[in-house]
Amino acid sequence: MAKKEYGGDALQLGLVQLQQAMVSSGERAVIVLEGRDAAGKDGTIKAITEHLSVRSTRVVALPKPSDRERTQWYFQRYVAHLPAAGELVIFNRSWYNRAGVEVVNGFSTPEEQAQFLKDVPGFERMLVESGIRLVKLWLDISKDEQAERLKERETDPLKALKRSPLDEVAQAKWDEYTKARDTMLAATHSDVAPWTCVRANGKKKAHKAAIQYLLRTLGTADAEKHVEAPDATVLFEYEIDAISDGRLHK
């Protein structure tokens, strides 16, 4: 399956070699994977990690915070999962919950949300300046595509574990999620920690583009010579015009 869906042997081998180099050098990397419900985060993670070492790769998908965690510094429980030398950590949703799910569903106050948008650029700068390689991917899908995928979750018993109470409001609150996305991307995109957007209606193309981007971004200096650039119609660095020109779904 990997050979056909995720870009072929060369890209999968490239990921393995990338991890070998990271383990040898002690480099640390974090991938923040965000997107709407049913945007394909789980599938993208599977495509990236299929042949990687479980010892050096960690996927972090935190549940809702406990009563004790709610009293902590907001970033505290995420910091506990940051990588040690040679490790790759993938956050399947991350601290950006505060700028998306919490905003739309009222799980935090407007004051907490505003403070987050103010604090996160500095927090991410600290991560990068500490030596962590930080990649932020936003998976973007259309409203119709989301509706189809959510329907599949309801009817396919093999996808039962993907269902969430939030699925029920994803379509009804589409416009609210769009507004939250636009605010989040604009406020937290920076030279130090830029957002990269992936048009994910086509799963195979999205997986291939994401892997190509990771290899070229986290790989050695000559990786760009050996790895084809991602399709620019599928993957692109965020810019404000992407909201109005149709590259990001409204």
C-alpha positions in Angstrom: 0.0 0.0 0.0 2.8 2.4 0.9 4.4 2.0 -2.5 1.2 3.1 -4.3 -0.4 5.6 -1.9 2.5 7.4 -0.2 4.8 8.3 -3.1 6.7 5.1 -3.7 9.8 3.4 -2.3 12.0 6.4 -2.8 10.0 8.7 -0.4 9.5 6.0 2.2 13.2 5.2 2.1 14.0 8.9 2.4 12.0 9.0 5.6 13.9 6.1 7.0 17.2 7.7 6.1 16.1 11.0 7.6 15.3 9.3 10.9 18.7 7.4 10.8 20.4 10.7 10.3 18.4 12.3 13.2 19.3 9.4 15.6 23.0 9.7 14.6 23.1 13.5 15.0 20.8 13.8 18.0 18.6 16.2 16.1 15.0 16.8 17.5 12.0 17.5 15.4 8.3 18.3 16.0 5.5 18.1 13.5 2.3 20.0 14.4 -0.6 18.5 12.4 -3.8 20.5 12.4 -6.9 20.6 10.3 -10.7 20.4 10.5 -12.5 17.3 11.7 -12.0 14.5 9.1 -9.2 16.4 7.3 -7.0 13.3 7.2 -4.6 13.8 10.1 -4.6 10.1 11.1 -4.0 9.0 7.5 -1.2 11.5 7.1 0.5 10.3 10.3 0.2 6.7 9.1 1.8 7.6 5.8 4.7 9.3 7.5 5.4 6.8 10.3 4.7 3.5 8.5 8.3 2.5 8.3 9.8 4.6 11.1 11.1 3.3 14.4 8.6 3.3 17.2 11.5 3.9 19.6 12.4 7.2 17.9 8.9 8.3 16.8 6.1 9.4 19.1 2.6 10.4 18.1 0.9 12.6 20.7 -2.9 13.0 20.7 -3.8 14.4 24.1 -7.3 14.0 25.6 -9.2 17.0 27.1 -7.2 18.5 30.0 -7.9 17.3 33.6 -9.1 19.6 36.3 -5.5 19.9 37.5 -4.1 20.6 34.0 -6.6 23.4 33.6 -4.9 25.2 36.4 -1.4 24.9 34.8 0.4 27.1 32.3 -1.5 26.3 29.1 1.6 25.0 27.2 2.8 22.9 30.2 1.2 19.6 29.2 2.5 19.9 25.7 6.1 20.7 26.8 6.2 17.3 28.6 5.9 15.6 25.3 8.7 17.4 23.4 11.4 15.3 21.9 14.7 14.2 23.3 17.8 13.7 21.1 17.1 11.8 17.9 13.4 11.8 18.4 10.5 12.8 16.1 7.3 13.9 17.8 4.1 14.4 15.8 1.3 16.2 17.5 -2.1 15.0 16.2 -3.8 18.3 17.2 -1.7 20.4 19.5 -1.6 23.6 21.5 -3.6 25.0 18.6 -6.7 23.4 20.1 -7.1 26.7 21.9 -7.3 28.6 18.6 -9.7 26.2 17.0 -11.9 23.7 18.8 -11.9 25.8 22.0 -12.9 29.0 20.2 -15.8 27.4 18.3 -17.2 25.4 21.1 -16.6 27.7 24.0 -14.2 25.5 25.9 -12.1 28.5 26.9 -12.8 32.1 27.4 -12.2 34.9 24.8 -9.5 36.3 27.2 -7.7 32.9 27.3 -7.9 32.7 23.5 -6.5 36.2 23.0 -3.7 35.5 25.4 -2.8 32.3 23.5 -2.5 34.1 20.2 -0.3 36.6 21.9 1.9 34.0 23.5 2.3 31.2 20.9 4.8 33.0 18.6 7.2 33.5 21.5 6.7 29.9 22.7 7.5 28.5 19.3 10.5 30.8 18.9 11.8 29.3 22.2 11.4 25.8 20.8 13.2 26.7 17.6 16.0 28.5 19.3 16.5 25.6 21.6 17.3 23.5 18.5 14.0 21.8 17.8 13.1 21.6 14.1 9.4 22.7 14.1 7.1 22.0 11.1 3.4 23.1 11.2 1.0 21.6 8.7 -2.6 22.7 8.2 -4.7 20.1 6.3 -7.5 21.9 4.4 -10.6 20.2 3.0 -13.8 21.4 1.5 -17.2 21.4 3.2 -18.6 18.7 0.8 -15.5 16.5 1.3 -15.8 16.8 5.1 -19.5 15.9 4.9 -18.7 12.8 2.9 -16.0 11.6 5.3 -18.1 12.2 8.3 -20.9 10.1 6.7 -18.4 7.3 6.1 -17.5 7.3 9.8 -21.2 6.8 10.7 -21.7 3.9 8.3 -18.3 2.1 8.3 -17.8 0.0 11.5 -14.1 0.0 10.9 -14.1 3.8 11.4 -16.1 3.7 14.6 -13.1 4.7 16.7 -12.6 7.9 14.7 -16.1 9.2 15.7 -16.2 12.1 18.1 -19.0 14.1 19.6 -17.5 17.1 17.8 -18.3 15.5 14.5 -21.9 16.3 15.1 -21.3 20.1 15.0 -18.5 20.2 12.4 -20.8 20.9 9.5 -23.2 23.2 11.4 -20.3 25.3 12.7 -18.3 25.3 9.4 -18.3 29.1 9.1 -17.2 29.5 12.7 -14.3 27.0 12.2 -13.3 28.9 9.0 -13.2 32.2 10.9 -11.1 30.6 13.7 -8.7 29.1 11.2 -8.2 32.4 9.4 -7.5 34.2 12.7 -5.2 31.5 13.9 -3.1 31.3 10.7 -2.7 35.0 10.4 -1.7 35.5 14.0 0.7 32.6 14.4 2.4 32.4 11.0 6.0 33.6 11.4 9.4 33.4 9.8 10.6 31.2 12.6 7.6 29.0 12.7 5.6 29.3 9.4 2.4 27.4 8.5 2.4 25.2 5.5 -1.0 24.4 4.0 -2.0 21.1 2.4 -5.1 20.9 0.2 -6.2 17.5 1.4 -9.3 16.6 -0.6 -7.2 14.1 -2.4 -5.6 11.9 0.3 -2.9 10.3 -1.9 -1.7 13.6 -3.3 -1.7 15.2 0.2 0.3 12.3 1.7 2.9 12.5 -1.1 3.2 16.3 -0.9 3.5 16.2 2.9 6.3 13.6 2.8 8.2 15.5 0.1 8.0 18.7 2.1 9.3 16.9 5.3 12.2 15.4 3.5 13.2 18.7 1.9 12.6 20.7 5.1 14.1 18.3 7.7 16.6 16.6 5.5 20.2 17.4 4.8 21.3 20.4 2.8 21.3 18.4 -0.4 17.9 16.9 0.1 16.4 19.4 -2.4 18.6 18.0 -5.1 17.2 14.5 -4.6 13.6 15.0 -3.6 11.1 16.5 -6.0 9.3 19.6 -4.8 5.7 19.1 -3.7 3.0 20.0 -6.1 2.4 23.7 -5.6 -1.4 23.2 -6.2 -1.4 20.8 -3.2 1.1 22.2 -0.7 2.1 25.9 -0.2 3.3 28.2 2.5 0.5 30.2 4.1 0.0 33.7 3.0 -2.9 36.0 3.6 -4.0 35.9 -0.1 -4.6 32.2 0.2 -7.8 33.0 2.1 -9.3 35.1 -0.6 -8.0 33.4 -3.8 -9.5 30.0 -3.1 -6.5 28.0 -2.1 -8.0 27.7 1.4 -11.6 26.5 1.4 -14.2 28.9 2.8 
